[in-house]
């Protein structure tokens, strides 16, 4: 909203209050007060704010004023200060009017909104925050005021409070099955980046890619996943895998790293599959490093064969364990070796038994369903993954990749 239109809007609010105060039988302006206010109104109509405020001060200086005189003078002071863009004077006048029992409830709410909007337009962000938070406390949530509050914090570089406010707004919108505004999510990402809060910025970019699927958001998101130091080692392979699915893995060292991580995690068949993708893309098997890569592949092939031969023994041992973590890995391997129904059943047993990280388990269960060709089931599972360590974000990216069409923002 432009400054000019804002002033017109604010003046209309005050003019409404001036024209329709709560009336009492004795409500008659004193002669001297009325004369001075008429002069103020004429000067205001001519946009002579200095003369108008002087006339208001003259009315205020009249001795023996009634309560109605004082109230009407305050209304005119608010109108003049608003038109003149004097935030401090207008806010002070509004506060008096809001506190008065003469002001109708609806008008008080309009005035509270005007205080916050006027201060924001004047770039007085601390005053805007104070006024908007008062509005929220006394009136309730309002989309325009909620947005101005977040922007006020952001524009004065109070990124921590900007994140707090934005998260609350965005969570409420998602809960109501509404798409958060793109500008909200962009501000959340920028605030988190300014604070080097990789977890929050990653989450913001996931939501941007979900509701506003643009390549730039995918690129930023994948970068955030790579640099996010808070993502635990247990998720590093999953970061690589979603990057690979998004076409973001093109370096030899990345294929080598993810292969080694998969083998170390007890999933050599998965590592072999990832390595084969590197060969198929002509990233591996080229140049001076080709012999070393061939040696690694031979080692992984042997590890995969050994693991397949040991599946029955691994299952027996995992079944006796106190937790289901080992059984989860056995089930995943069983799926990878082609027995999808049995493997998925073992993974379900593992989660029922109890695992160290239920969300990581559900993520891997969803990926195992994907491996088994059960795409619809995989999407349903991945949508249930929660957690604040990266599991939720990675799962949501897989949902985007597996869904038949990008999730469009609701208008």
N, C-alpha and C positions, 0 to 999 in steps of 0.2 A: 504494500500500500504506500503511495507517495505521501510525502509530508503534507502537501496541500490537501489531498483527499482526507488524510488523517485528521487534520485540523477541522475540516468541515464536519466530519463524523463526530468528533469530540464536542464541537460547538452545538451540534444537533442534540446531543445527550443533555448538555447543560440547559439548552433552550427548552427542552421538554420539561426538565425539572422546574425551570423558572416559570413556565406557563401553568404547571399543574402541581403546585405544592399541596400538601394536606391542609385544607382550609378550616379555619375556626371563625366563629362569629365576630371576634374582635380583630381579625386580621386586616388591618388597614395600615398602609405605609404612612409614616409621619410626613408632613409637608416638605420639610427640608431634605429628608432622605429621598423621598420620591423625586424631587426636583433634580437632585444630584445624580440619581440613577438614570433619569431620562437623558441627562447630558452624557452620561457614560454610554448609554445605548446608542445615541446618535453618533458619538465619536467612534464607537466600535463598528457601526455600519459603514463609516467612512474609512475604516482600517487605520484610524489614528489611535494606536494602542497606548501611547504615552498619555495622551489627553484623556482617554477612556479610563485608564488606571488612576489618574489624578482625580477624576470625578468620583471614582469608587472610594478612594481614600478620603475625599471630602465628605461623602455620605457616612463613612465609618467614623469620622471625627465628630459627628453630631452628638450632642449630649442628650441623655434621657431616652436612648433608643429602646424600642420594645424588642422582645425576642424575635418577633416576626421581621422587624426592620433588619436585625443582625443576620437573620437567615437569608433574606433576600439580597442583602449586600454581599454575602458570601457567594451566593449563586452568580451574581454579576462578576465578582472577582474571578471566579473559576472560568467564566466565559471569556473574559478579557485575557487572562493569563494563558488560556488554552489557545486562543487565536494568535496571541503574540509569541507562542512557543516557549513560554517561561515555565519550564517543568517544575521547578521548586515551588513557585507561587501557586500554580495550578494544583499540584499534589496536596499542598497544605490546605487549599480551599476544599478540594474533594474530600479530604479526611474529615473536615468539619461537617460537611454535608452528609457524609456517610454515617457519621456518629449521631446525626440529628433524627429524632423520631418523626420529623416532618417529611423526610425523604422516603418515597415509596420503595419497597423492597426491590422491585425490578430495576428501578433507577439506580439504587445503590450498587447493584451488580454491574450495571452499565458503567458506572463511575469507577468501580474497582478495575474493570477491564481497561477503561480509558487511561487510568494511571499507569498501568503496566505498559500499554502500547505506546503511550506518549513518551515515557522514559526510554523505551527501546529505540524509538525513532530518533530521539535526541542523543543516542549513543551513551546514555547514562545507564550502563548495564547493571551496576550494583543496585540502583534505585529500581530498575526494571525487575530484577530478581526479587527484591523485597515485595514489590507490589503484586507481582504475578503469584508468588507463593502465598501471599495473603488472599488473593482471589481464589486460588485452589483450595485453601483451608476453609474459606467462608462460603464459597459457591460450589466448588467441585471442579472436575476435569473439564477442559475445553480444548479441542484440537489446536486452535490457533494459539491459545495462551501456552499450552504445553510446548509447542514448537518454539515460541519466542523465549521460553525459559531455557530450553536447551541451547538455543543460539546465543542467548545472553551469556551463559557460562562459557560457551566455546569462544565467543569473540573477545572475552577478556582472559582467554587462555587458562581458564580453570577447567582443565580437561577431565580431571577426576570427577567433578560434579556433573560435567556434561555427560560423561559415560553413565553415571548413576541415573540421571534423569532419562537419558535415551533408552537405556536397558529397560527401565520400568515401562516406558511408553511402548517400546517395541514388543516386549513380552505380552503386554495387554492386548495389543493388536493381533499378534499371532494366536493368542488364546481365543480371541473372538473370531478367528479364521479370516482375518483381514490382512492384506499385504501391507507391510510397513512402507512408508514413502521412501523412494530411492534416496532423497536428500537426507533423510534420517539415518539410513544405513551408511551413507557416505560420510556423514559427520561422525558417526560412531567409529568407523574405521580410521578416520583422520585423527580423532582424539586419542584412540588407542595407540596409533603409530607414534604420535607425539610423546606419549608416555612410555614407549617401547614395551607396550603390553601386547605381546604376540598372540596370546590366547584369545583376547577380545578382538583384535584386528582380524585374526583368522576367521573367527565366528562371524564377524561382520561381512567379510568377503564371501563366506559360504552363503549367507542370506542374500547378498547381492546377486550371486550366481544363481541362486534358487529362484528369486522373484524377478530378476532382470538379467537373464542369461546373455551376457556379452563377453566376447573373448577377453577384453581388457580385465574383467573381473576374475576370470579363470586364471589369467596370467599372474595377477596380483595375489590371488588366493594360493596358488601353487608356490609362489615365492615365499609367502608367509609360512606355509607348512614347512618349507625347507629351512628357514632361518629360526623357526620357533624352538627355542632352547628348552621349553617346558614339555615338549612332547617326549614321552619316556622312550627308552630304547626298545621296549616291546612293540612300539608302534612304527618304528623306522621302516620296517619292511612294508607296512601298509601305506606309508607315505610314498614310498617308491612305486608301489603297485597302482595307486590312483594317478600318480604322475605318468606312469607308463600308459595307462588307459586313456589319459588326456593328450597323449603325444608329446609329453614334456621330457621324456628320457631319450637323449640322443648321444650321450657320452659313453665311451667304453668303460670308464671307471665305474659309472653308475650301474651298468649291467653286471659287472664283476662284483661290486659291493652287495647288490641285492641278492645275487646268487649265494654268496658266502653267508649272508645273514639268514637266508632261508635254510641252508644246511645246518647252521648253528642252532636254529630254532627247532631242529628235528624234522624238517620238511624238505628233504633232498629232492623229492619228485617235483615239488613246486619250484625249487631252485633250478632244476633241469629245464622245466618248461619256460622259465624266465630267460635262461641262457639261450635256449633255442630261438626265442623271439629276437634276441640280439643278433644271432646268426642270420635269421630270416630278413632282418632289416639291414644286413650288411654293415652292422656296426662292429660286430665281433668277427674274427677270422681274417682280418685285414692287417697288412703291414708287419712291422717288426715284432709286435706283441702277439701275433697269431699263435706261435708255438706255446707260449705261456697260457693263453686262453684254451688251447687244445688240451693241455695237461690238466687244467682246472675242470674242463668238461668231462674228461675221462674219470677224474676223481669223483665228480658229482654223479656220474652214471653208475659207478660202483657203489657209492653210498645209497643211491636210490634203489639199486637192486638188493643190497643188504637189508635196507629198511623194509622192503616188500617181503623178504623172506622171514623177517623177524616180527611181522605184524601180529601173529597169533600170540607169541610170547609177550609182546608189548601190551597187548590187550589184557592178558591174564594178570600181568604185574600191575597195570593201571587200575584194574578193577578192585585190587586190594588196597589201593592208596586211600588216604583219608579224604583227599579232595579230588575233584574231577579234572584238574588241570592236565594231567598226563593222558587221561582218557580222551579229553578233547582233542589233543594232538593225534592220538591214535585214530580217532574218528575222522579227522581231517585227512590224514594220510590214506585212510581206507577209501574215502571219496576220490582222492587224487589217483588212486590206483584202479579206479573204475567201478567199485562196488558202492554206488551212491546211496542206495537205500540203507544198507547196513551202516555205512559211515555216518550218515546224518542221524541215524538212530543212536549211535554211540555218542555223538556230540550232544544230543538231547539228554541222554543219561548223565553225561558229564555235568551239564548245567544244572540238572535236577539235584545232583550230588553236592554241588557247590564248588565254585571256582574263585580264584583270587580276584579277578576283574570281570564281573558279569557282563559289562558293556563290551569289553574286548572280545569276550566269548561270543556274544551275539553278533558282533561285527564279523568274526571269522565264520560263524555259522551261516550268515547271510552270503559270504563269499563262497563258502562250500556249496550252498544251494545254487549259486550262479555257476560254479564249476560243473555242477550236475545238470545244468540246463534248465533249472527250475527258476526262471527269471522272475515271474510274478511272485513266487514265494520269497525269493531273495529280496525283492523290493519291500515286501510287507515286513520282513524281519529287520532289514536295515532301517526302516522308518521308526522302529522301536528302540534303536540304540541311543542311549543318553550319555552323560558324562561330560566333564569339563577339561579333560586332558587331551582332547583331539579325536577321541573315538566318535563322538556325535558328528563332528564336522566331516570326517572322512566318510562316515556312513552316508551322510546327506549327499556328498559328492557322487558316491556310487549310485544313489537313487537317481540323481540327475542323469548319469551316464546310461543307466539301465532303462530309464523311462522312455516310452516311445516318442515323446516330444518334450521340449523344454517346458518347465513350469512357468506359465505366463503370469504376470502381475495382474491382480484383480483391480479393475477400475471402480 
